[in-house]
Amino acid sequence: MPGRLAGKVAVVTGATAGIGLGIAKRFVKEGATVIFNARRADRGTAAQQQLRQLAQGGEVHFVQADVSVREQVEAVIDRALNGFGRVDALVNNAQRLVTVKPIMVKPDEDYQNALDGGFFASKWAMQRAFPAMRDQGGGSVVNMTSGWAWQAPVNASDYAATKAAIEALTRSAANEWGRYNINVNVIAPYAKSKSWDKYAAANPDAARLSQASNPLKRAGDPEFDLGNLALGLVTEEARFITGQTFDGSGGAFYLRRTHSSTEAWTGKM
Ligand SMILES: NC(=O)c1ccc[n+]([C@@H]2O[C@H](COP(=O)([O-])OP(=O)(O)OC[C@H]3O[C@@H](n4cnc5c(N)ncnc54)[C@H](OP(=O)(O)O)[C@@H]3O)[C@@H](O)[C@H]2O)c1
């Protein structure tokens, strides 16, 4: 039986680890050709090898690129367009949590870095992919937010602000692009990843609390839990779903909207 993404071309940013790698795995297993990027080439080569072993008919290509640099994230989209002539699914996943400081001492450049690596990165990739999606008759965009966009975390206002901006961009794009059969949605994930492991190691109490406050009592699996959610949003069956924020946190973010576990970890990342 052909995979659900057979013949489709997907771009997944930041897919050498964590959620991005989980989504890329899920997509290649469904037959998609996947173009992905990250900044570190050695990890890119390793992930490419891993993904090629799982591929079900599609191709897999790594591009070394920093999404916070416009020309570089555009080059990732161009790799798909020049190589395969289309982009059916774009997952703007890459983003790192960089500094942990209260608003009064967090410099403007931290906000700019967070915006460049998240909000602008997503916007630049979407702008580059849009003409192809429009001309080919449709496509899907999945962006990544965080529960911290709503939970007002202490010490991470730059990250929270860029995630809130990504949600607003998602809704506006959904409204502008729906007429071209392009759906645009956003996921708020909570999953095992390199960043999560680093955070949990530095903040064991906060990590335990965070896991205990999740109705399912665990972080998500990048491939099974988040990969399937993203897959569901880029298949033909999801074409009537747009402009929505999906809780990919096992219910933690929506059910515990006021819970924040960032108080204690200034300087610990
Ligand atoms: N894990 C969670 O529970 C959680 C919760 C809320 C939101 N999120 C969001 O979910 C997404 C994935 O998070 P994650 O925890 O899976 O992250 P992760 O484990 O840190 O992996 C991040 C991936 O993105 C790449 N990356 C980071 N910055 C990049 C940049 N500027 N340009 C290109 N690639 C970049 C990394 O590779 P290089 O370092 O080599 O570039 C890596 O492949 C992010 O948008 C994050 O904000 C995650």
The ligand as an SDF file (V2000), in Angstrom:
LIG
                    3D

 48 52  0  0  0  0  0  0  0  0999 V2000
   10.7770   19.6400   23.4850 N   0  0  0  0  0  0  0  0  0  0  0  0
    9.7030   20.2450   24.0120 C   0  0  0  0  0  0  0  0  0  0  0  0
    9.0920   19.7500   24.9630 O   0  0  0  0  0  0  0  0  0  0  0  0
    9.2240   21.5590   23.4310 C   0  0  0  0  0  0  0  0  0  0  0  0
    8.3060   22.3060   24.1710 C   0  0  0  0  0  0  0  0  0  0  0  0
    7.8110   23.4680   23.6240 C   0  0  0  0  0  0  0  0  0  0  0  0
    8.1990   23.8720   22.3540 C   0  0  0  0  0  0  0  0  0  0  0  0
    9.1090   23.1360   21.6600 N   0  0  0  0  0  0  0  0  0  0  0  0
    9.4740   23.5920   20.2930 C   0  0  0  0  0  0  0  0  0  0  0  0
    9.5740   22.4550   19.4210 O   0  0  0  0  0  0  0  0  0  0  0  0
   10.6060   22.6630   18.4660 C   0  0  0  0  0  0  0  0  0  0  0  0
   11.6440   21.5380   18.5470 C   0  0  0  0  0  0  0  0  0  0  0  0
   12.1690   21.4940   19.8510 O   0  0  0  0  0  0  0  0  0  0  0  0
   13.1380   20.3110   20.3600 P   0  0  0  0  0  0  0  0  0  0  0  0
   12.9940   20.2770   21.8470 O   0  0  0  0  0  0  0  0  0  0  0  0
   12.8940   19.0700   19.5730 O   0  0  0  0  0  0  0  0  0  0  0  0
   14.5890   20.9260   19.9800 O   0  0  0  0  0  0  0  0  0  0  0  0
   16.0340   20.2590   20.0330 P   0  0  0  0  0  0  0  0  0  0  0  0
   16.0260   18.8860   20.5960 O   0  0  0  0  0  0  0  0  0  0  0  0
   16.9340   21.2850   20.6520 O   0  0  0  0  0  0  0  0  0  0  0  0
   16.4120   20.1350   18.4800 O   0  0  0  0  0  0  0  0  0  0  0  0
   16.4800   21.3110   17.7320 C   0  0  0  0  0  0  0  0  0  0  0  0
   16.8370   20.9710   16.2980 C   0  0  0  0  0  0  0  0  0  0  0  0
   16.8350   22.1930   15.5500 O   0  0  0  0  0  0  0  0  0  0  0  0
   18.1460   22.4920   15.0940 C   0  0  0  0  0  0  0  0  0  0  0  0
   18.3000   23.9450   15.2310 N   0  0  0  0  0  0  0  0  0  0  0  0
   18.2460   24.7090   16.3510 C   0  0  0  0  0  0  0  0  0  0  0  0
   18.4330   26.0020   16.0450 N   0  0  0  0  0  0  0  0  0  0  0  0
   18.5940   26.0520   14.6950 C   0  0  0  0  0  0  0  0  0  0  0  0
   18.8320   27.1010   13.7800 C   0  0  0  0  0  0  0  0  0  0  0  0
   18.9580   28.3740   14.1630 N   0  0  0  0  0  0  0  0  0  0  0  0
   18.9350   26.7940   12.4590 N   0  0  0  0  0  0  0  0  0  0  0  0
   18.8230   25.5150   12.0350 C   0  0  0  0  0  0  0  0  0  0  0  0
   18.5970   24.4890   12.8560 N   0  0  0  0  0  0  0  0  0  0  0  0
   18.4970   24.7570   14.1680 C   0  0  0  0  0  0  0  0  0  0  0  0
   19.1030   21.6480   15.9510 C   0  0  0  0  0  0  0  0  0  0  0  0
   20.3210   21.3360   15.2840 O   0  0  0  0  0  0  0  0  0  0  0  0
   21.6130   22.3240   15.3650 P   0  0  0  0  0  0  0  0  0  0  0  0
   21.7660   22.6790   16.8130 O   0  0  0  0  0  0  0  0  0  0  0  0
   22.7570   21.5210   14.7830 O   0  0  0  0  0  0  0  0  0  0  0  0
   21.2950   23.4980   14.5120 O   0  0  0  0  0  0  0  0  0  0  0  0
   18.2410   20.4010   16.1320 C   0  0  0  0  0  0  0  0  0  0  0  0
   18.2670   19.6140   14.9440 O   0  0  0  0  0  0  0  0  0  0  0  0
   11.1640   24.0640   18.7520 C   0  0  0  0  0  0  0  0  0  0  0  0
   10.4830   25.0170   17.9710 O   0  0  0  0  0  0  0  0  0  0  0  0
   10.8340   24.2800   20.2220 C   0  0  0  0  0  0  0  0  0  0  0  0
   10.7550   25.6490   20.5670 O   0  0  0  0  0  0  0  0  0  0  0  0
    9.6420   21.9930   22.1780 C   0  0  0  0  0  0  0  0  0  0  0  0
  1  2  1  0
  2  3  2  0
  2  4  1  0
  4  5  1  0
  4 48  2  0
  5  6  2  0
  6  7  1  0
  7  8  2  0
  8  9  1  0
  8 48  1  0
  9 10  1  0
  9 46  1  0
 10 11  1  0
 11 12  1  0
 11 44  1  0
 12 13  1  0
 13 14  1  0
 14 15  2  0
 14 16  1  0
 14 17  1  0
 17 18  1  0
 18 19  2  0
 18 20  1  0
 18 21  1  0
 21 22  1  0
 22 23  1  0
 23 24  1  0
 23 42  1  0
 24 25  1  0
 25 26  1  0
 25 36  1  0
 26 27  1  0
 26 35  1  0
 27 28  2  0
 28 29  1  0
 29 30  1  0
 29 35  2  0
 30 31  1  0
 30 32  2  0
 32 33  1  0
 33 34  2  0
 34 35  1  0
 36 37  1  0
 36 42  1  0
 37 38  1  0
 38 39  2  0
 38 40  1  0
 38 41  1  0
 42 43  1  0
 44 45  1  0
 44 46  1  0
 46 47  1  0
M  CHG  2   8   1  16  -1
M  END
$$$$
